[in-house]
Amino acid sequence: MTSAADSPLIDLARYQDPLTMQRVMFSAKTIAIVGLSGNELRASHFVGYYLKRHGYRVIPVNPRETNILGEKSFASLADVTVPIDIVNVFRAPDALPDIARDAVAIRAGTLWCQFGVINAEGGRIAEAGGVTVIMDRCLKVEHARFAGRMHWLGFNTNRITSVRGGLQ
């Protein structure tokens, strides 16, 4: 997996607008998760499980799986037969341009790239095709921040961290 440090310089702030993330989350109903794993220990599985528990329809996209979280798994976005509001990406950054092309082709509303999934070309392809782009953010974390328990507890910052401000 290519690290964010290996990616060309990219202004991530334009892909991390809190109001855009809220609009996307609150208007979406169906989320295709590209790279969703059947392994319960993987982050993608936990995110998919969380999203299902919060009322979203989760469509697995993984050619190595047949069924995940009680849903049929599709080999690619092109094979999905229902409209997709969010394409959530758990793949290496190098795969993002092709995934972005697929998201445009199926007329997805948003391409949401998880932590570390940063690829300027993929962002440009999606935007040029009319798809909203969120990059280097976790959909589950942002949902919890704006709509879940973290919001109820008063957390509503632009960044979630376990580092205390006073520690050096």
C-alpha positions as CSV (number, residue, x, y, z in Angstrom):
1,M,0.0,0.0,0.0
2,T,1.4,3.4,-1.0
3,S,1.6,5.7,2.0
4,A,0.3,9.3,2.0
5,A,3.9,10.4,2.1
6,D,4.5,8.8,-1.3
7,S,1.6,10.7,-2.9
8,P,2.3,14.0,-4.8
9,L,1.5,17.0,-2.7
10,I,-2.3,17.5,-2.5
11,D,-4.4,20.0,-0.6
12,L,-6.5,17.6,1.5
13,A,-8.4,20.4,3.2
14,R,-10.6,20.7,0.0
15,Y,-11.6,17.1,0.4
16,Q,-12.3,17.3,4.2
17,D,-14.9,20.0,4.5
18,P,-17.1,19.2,7.6
19,L,-20.3,20.6,6.1
20,T,-19.8,18.5,2.9
21,M,-19.2,15.4,5.0
22,Q,-22.4,16.0,7.0
23,R,-24.4,16.6,3.9
24,V,-23.2,13.4,2.3
25,M,-23.8,11.3,5.4
26,F,-27.2,12.6,6.2
27,S,-28.5,12.3,2.6
28,A,-27.1,8.9,1.9
29,K,-28.9,5.6,2.2
30,T,-26.8,3.1,0.2
31,I,-23.0,2.7,0.6
32,A,-20.9,0.4,-1.6
33,I,-17.7,-0.5,0.3
34,V,-14.9,-1.3,-2.1
35,G,-12.5,-3.7,-0.4
36,L,-15.0,-4.8,2.3
37,S,-13.5,-7.9,4.0
38,G,-15.4,-10.9,5.4
39,N,-12.7,-11.0,8.1
40,E,-14.3,-9.6,11.3
41,L,-10.9,-8.3,12.5
42,R,-10.4,-6.0,9.5
43,A,-11.3,-2.3,9.7
44,S,-13.4,-2.5,6.6
45,H,-15.6,-5.1,8.2
46,F,-16.1,-3.1,11.4
47,V,-17.0,0.0,9.4
48,G,-19.5,-1.9,7.3
49,Y,-21.0,-3.5,10.4
50,Y,-21.3,0.0,12.1
51,L,-22.9,1.6,9.0
52,K,-25.5,-1.3,8.8
53,R,-26.3,-0.8,12.5
54,H,-26.9,2.8,11.8
55,G,-29.5,2.2,9.0
56,Y,-27.4,2.4,5.9
57,R,-27.7,-0.3,3.2
58,V,-24.1,-1.7,2.8
59,I,-23.2,-3.2,-0.6
60,P,-19.9,-5.2,-0.4
61,V,-17.6,-4.9,-3.4
62,N,-14.9,-7.6,-3.2
63,P,-14.3,-10.2,-6.0
64,R,-12.8,-12.6,-3.4
65,E,-16.0,-12.8,-1.3
66,T,-19.5,-14.1,-2.2
67,N,-21.4,-12.8,0.9
68,I,-20.4,-10.3,3.6
69,L,-22.6,-8.9,6.4
70,G,-25.6,-10.8,5.0
71,E,-25.3,-9.0,1.6
72,K,-24.2,-10.4,-1.8
73,S,-20.7,-9.3,-2.6
74,F,-20.1,-7.9,-6.1
75,A,-16.8,-8.2,-8.1
76,S,-16.8,-4.6,-9.1
77,L,-18.8,-1.4,-8.9
78,A,-20.0,-1.9,-12.4
79,D,-21.8,-5.1,-11.3
80,V,-23.8,-3.4,-8.6
81,T,-27.5,-3.2,-9.7
82,V,-28.8,-0.5,-7.3
83,P,-28.0,3.2,-7.1
84,I,-25.1,4.0,-4.9
85,D,-24.9,7.2,-2.8
86,I,-21.4,6.7,-1.4
87,V,-18.5,4.6,-2.7
88,N,-16.4,4.0,0.4
89,V,-12.8,2.9,-0.5
90,F,-10.7,0.5,1.5
91,R,-8.0,-0.1,-1.2
92,A,-4.5,1.0,-1.9
93,P,-4.2,4.6,-3.2
94,D,-2.9,3.3,-6.6
95,A,-6.3,1.6,-7.2
96,L,-8.2,4.9,-6.7
97,P,-8.1,6.2,-10.3
98,D,-9.9,3.1,-11.6
99,I,-12.3,3.1,-8.7
100,A,-13.0,6.8,-9.4
101,R,-13.8,6.0,-13.1
102,D,-16.2,3.3,-12.0
103,A,-17.8,5.6,-9.5
104,V,-18.4,8.2,-12.2
105,A,-19.7,5.5,-14.6
106,I,-22.3,4.3,-12.1
107,R,-23.2,7.9,-11.2
108,A,-22.4,7.5,-7.5
109,G,-22.9,10.6,-5.4
110,T,-19.7,10.6,-3.4
111,L,-16.3,8.9,-3.5
112,W,-15.2,8.6,0.2
113,C,-11.6,7.5,0.6
114,Q,-10.6,6.1,4.0
115,F,-7.5,7.1,6.0
116,G,-4.4,6.8,3.9
117,V,-6.3,6.4,0.6
118,I,-4.9,9.5,-1.0
119,N,-4.5,9.9,-4.8
120,A,-4.7,13.2,-6.6
121,E,-5.5,11.7,-10.0
122,G,-8.4,9.7,-8.5
123,G,-9.8,12.9,-6.9
124,R,-9.6,14.8,-10.2
125,I,-11.3,12.0,-12.1
126,A,-14.2,11.8,-9.7
127,E,-14.6,15.6,-9.5
128,A,-14.5,15.9,-13.3
129,G,-17.3,13.3,-13.4
130,G,-19.5,15.2,-11.0
131,V,-18.8,13.0,-8.0
132,T,-18.2,14.6,-4.6
133,V,-14.8,13.6,-3.1
134,I,-13.9,13.0,0.6
135,M,-10.3,11.9,1.1
136,D,-8.3,10.6,4.0
137,R,-11.2,10.5,6.4
138,C,-13.0,7.5,8.0
139,L,-16.7,7.3,7.3
140,K,-17.4,5.6,10.6
141,V,-15.4,8.1,12.6
142,E,-17.0,11.1,10.9
143,H,-20.5,9.6,11.4
144,A,-19.8,9.0,15.1
145,R,-18.5,12.6,15.3
146,F,-21.4,14.3,13.7
147,A,-24.3,11.9,14.3
148,G,-23.3,9.3,16.8
149,R,-22.4,9.2,20.5
150,M,-19.3,11.4,20.1
151,H,-21.6,14.2,18.9
152,W,-23.9,13.6,21.9
153,L,-20.9,14.0,24.2
154,G,-20.0,17.3,22.7
155,F,-17.1,16.3,20.4
156,N,-17.4,18.3,17.2
157,T,-13.8,19.3,16.3
158,N,-12.2,19.2,12.9
159,R,-9.8,16.4,14.1
160,I,-10.1,13.6,16.5
161,T,-6.9,12.7,18.4
162,S,-5.8,10.9,21.5
163,V,-2.9,13.4,22.1
164,R,-3.5,15.9,24.7
165,G,-2.7,19.5,23.8
166,G,-0.4,20.1,26.8
167,L,1.9,17.1,26.1
168,Q,5.0,17.7,24.0
